[in-house]
């Protein structure tokens, strides 16, 4: 089994979908629910936007859960090339004694559990508690160094000469500078990570990984990712990064892409799109939907100034229910002017989730589409959906999953900064939806 720990739900789904792409049975868990028969289990700690201390606690708890619950699981972070005894001795000898003693992996656990390897999924543009979680995992797993390769070159997300670029532009000049939680105002990788100059080092694919601490790997192509992936199996290094680095690691281990099954037509009476992102792609989707005459149920503008307005909240809910009664697909969105969003996006999202949760409890919805990692994670936890299985990948980062503990409900999620693929945009205006049920 392979285990990945992600800091938000869309990232977890993205990693699980990649595993599905390579023929693995993949599951996403908001709380660890073992034993599992999956080949790949991804744990969502929902720690990207919380304080660093809380993020560290959640990551450590995830590692503890693996060791404490897995009666048939492997050793977190242990690489198959190293015999257990040899690795244990190597770790004890290489690592400072205080760090090794803090390991959450006991000698007995080393003997009993057999996880092939662990991957730490982070945001591809380095938002969140990256270094805090890296340190927490290194200590918990008794691994002295980590390699972070966040780049997704196929999406134009690259690092060159220590600078992060998106689609050929410095990231500080992109839409990410307006991120409500983690505005990126510098393109320097060390500054984005708020790192001390001696704490981590950015290196090129031709250079080795540091002997201790954190290395950030530059990458501008798939070949660069493959070079970094090859270095992981030569020493005990914690691999961290984005989706494409994880795919490179799978290929380095011999996994191959499988034929993508076609999605059979399935009747679905109602479809609800939940848009909790403030990104440019979210705004484009909503404006395009309106242009095509699709039903958009927006947050009442007066709620931007009076979030405790219960009357407006009820009106929004009723408006959405009415729209569902007369339309096969409805988009529930915050959809406020940018100036009204900037400082209160998290509060607006909670109101959106209140409406969406109430709708899902009272209406029969065949398929749910969720935009935005924080929105998706909050809704999944609110609804008590603890186990999700990937059934289809529409595009990188856009996956449909079956809720295993709620009658087989289907949800499709994507990061807020990604665009909905054309197939899903078309489905928003049709009477039938395509997705696999096998």
Secondary structure, 3 states (H helix, E strand, C coil): CEEEEECCHHHHHHHHHHHHHCCCCEEEECCCCCCCCCCEEEEECCCCCCCHHHHHHHHHHHHHHHHHHCCCCECCCCCCCCCHHHHHHHHHHHCCHHHHHCCCCCHHHHHHCECCEEEEECCCCCCCCHHHHHHHHHHHHCCCEEEEECCEHHHCEEEECCEEEECCEEHHHCHHHHCCCCCCCCCEHHHHCCCCCCCEEEECCCCCCCCCEEEEECECCHHHHHHHHHHHCCCCCEEEECHHHHHHHHHHCCCCCCCCCCCCEECCCCEEEEECCCCHHHHHHHHHHHHCCCEEEECCHHHHCCCCCHHHHHHHHHHHHHHHHHCCEEEEECCCCHHHHCCCHHHHHHHHHHHHHHHHHHCCCCEEEEECHHHHHHHHHHHCCCEEEEEEEEECCEEEEEECCCCCCEEEEECCCCCCCHHHHHHCCCCCEECCCC
